[in-house]
């Protein structure tokens, strides 16, 4: 009579197999983190795709966080600066971070909707897409405003941009 697998594998062999999987999972996580920062959720998904057991993934992620090798705060900060440089607004970045599994308190700590950098990114996005010329009619202005909303800028930021631009143009004419 053949014993079931669970009875044939001794406890020491079982812990060896678990530690071997943990080592492989840890190495895979380090390899991913060496390429770029990842959120906790992203790492979890990528390691699960590599068929590591969920409990092993959990242990590895706890270890990485304890060693400060994986940080959602650092990931969020890098992502905010990256998207800001690409001309995206804070609303877009906020939704993107939520989608990546970043906690609301972390998002709040890295996103400042009133930061002057967002206004600069907004004006650069407009200039890059439409040039420095003022919209010649209301249709063009609406088109630009819609573009900026799709880019994730708030209505207030867009309104401030056009108000400031109009005031500057009036002052230049005088």
C-alpha positions in Angstrom: 0.0 0.0 0.0 1.3 3.4 -1.0 1.2 6.2 1.5 -0.3 9.6 0.5 2.1 12.2 -0.6 1.5 14.3 2.5 2.6 11.4 4.7 5.6 10.5 2.6 7.1 14.0 2.7 8.7 14.6 6.0 8.3 18.0 7.8 11.9 18.9 7.2 11.6 18.2 3.5 8.4 20.2 3.4 10.0 23.2 5.0 13.0 22.9 2.7 10.7 23.0 -0.4 8.9 26.0 1.1 12.2 27.8 1.8 13.4 27.0 -1.7 10.2 28.5 -3.2 10.5 31.5 -0.9 14.1 32.0 -2.1 13.1 31.8 -5.7 10.1 34.1 -5.1 12.4 36.6 -3.3 14.9 36.5 -6.2 12.1 37.1 -8.7 10.8 40.1 -6.7 14.3 41.6 -6.4 14.8 41.1 -10.2 11.5 43.0 -10.8 12.5 45.8 -8.4 15.9 46.1 -9.9 14.3 47.2 -13.2 11.9 49.8 -11.6 9.8 50.5 -8.5 6.6 48.4 -8.2 3.6 48.9 -6.0 2.8 46.1 -3.5 -0.2 45.2 -5.7 1.9 45.0 -8.9 4.5 42.8 -7.3 1.8 40.5 -5.9 0.2 40.2 -9.4 3.5 39.6 -11.2 4.7 37.0 -8.7 1.4 35.2 -8.8 1.7 35.0 -12.6 5.0 33.1 -12.0 3.0 30.5 -10.1 4.4 31.1 -6.6 2.1 30.1 -3.8 0.1 33.0 -2.3 1.4 32.5 1.2 5.0 32.6 0.0 4.3 35.8 -2.0 2.8 37.3 1.1 5.9 36.4 3.2 8.3 37.8 0.6 6.4 41.0 0.2 6.4 41.5 4.0 10.1 40.9 4.0 10.8 43.3 1.2 8.7 46.0 2.9 10.6 45.5 6.2 13.9 45.8 4.4 12.6 49.0 2.6 13.2 47.4 -0.8 9.6 47.9 -1.7 7.8 51.0 -0.8 4.4 52.2 -2.0 5.3 55.8 -0.9 8.5 55.8 -3.0 6.7 54.2 -5.9 3.9 56.9 -5.7 6.5 59.7 -5.5 8.4 58.5 -8.5 5.2 58.1 -10.5 3.9 61.6 -9.6 7.1 63.2 -10.8 7.1 61.0 -14.0 3.5 61.8 -15.0 4.0 65.5 -14.0 6.9 65.7 -16.5 4.8 64.1 -19.2 2.1 66.7 -18.8 -0.5 64.8 -16.9 -2.6 66.4 -14.2 -3.3 65.5 -10.6 -6.7 63.9 -11.2 -5.1 61.5 -13.8 -2.3 60.6 -11.4 -4.7 60.1 -8.5 -6.8 57.6 -10.4 -3.6 55.9 -11.8 -2.2 55.4 -8.3 -5.5 54.1 -7.0 -5.5 51.6 -9.9 -2.0 50.4 -8.8 -3.3 49.7 -5.3 -1.8 52.7 -3.5 -3.5 53.6 -0.3 -5.5 56.8 -0.1 -3.3 58.3 2.7 -0.1 57.7 0.6 -1.8 59.3 -2.4 -2.8 62.3 -0.3 0.8 62.6 1.0 2.4 62.8 -2.5 -0.3 64.7 -4.4 -0.7 68.4 -3.8 -3.4 69.8 -6.1 -2.4 73.4 -5.4 1.3 72.9 -6.2 2.6 75.3 -8.8 4.2 72.5 -10.7 0.8 71.4 -11.9 0.1 74.8 -13.4 3.5 74.7 -15.1 2.7 71.2 -16.5 -0.7 72.4 -17.7 0.8 75.4 -19.6 3.5 73.2 -21.1 0.9 70.7 -22.2 -1.2 73.4 -23.9 1.9 74.9 -25.6 3.1 71.5 -26.8 -0.3 70.5 -28.2 -1.6 73.8 -29.5 1.4 76.2 -29.6 1.7 79.5 -27.9 -1.1 81.2 -29.8 -4.3 82.2 -28.0 -7.4 80.3 -29.1 -9.0 82.4 -31.8 -12.6 81.5 -30.9 -14.7 79.8 -28.3 -14.6 76.4 -30.1 -10.8 76.3 -29.9 -10.9 77.3 -26.2 -13.4 74.5 -25.5 -11.2 72.0 -27.4 -8.2 73.0 -25.4 -10.1 72.8 -22.1 -11.4 69.3 -22.9 -7.9 68.2 -23.8 -6.7 69.4 -20.4 -9.5 67.7 -18.6 -8.7 64.4 -20.3 -5.1 65.0 -19.2 -6.3 65.0 -15.6 -6.3 68.7 -14.7 -9.0 70.1 -12.4 -11.5 72.6 -13.7 -10.1 75.1 -11.2 -6.6 74.7 -12.6 -7.8 75.1 -16.2 -9.9 78.2 -15.3 -6.9 79.7 -13.5 -4.7 79.1 -16.5 -7.0 80.8 -19.0 -7.8 83.7 -16.5 -4.1 84.3 -16.0 -3.4 84.1 -19.7 -6.1 86.6 -20.5 -4.9 89.0 -17.8 -1.3 88.7 -19.1 -2.5 89.5 -22.7 -4.5 92.5 -21.5 -1.4 93.8 -19.7 0.8 93.3 -22.8 -1.7 95.2 -24.9 -1.5 98.3 -22.7 
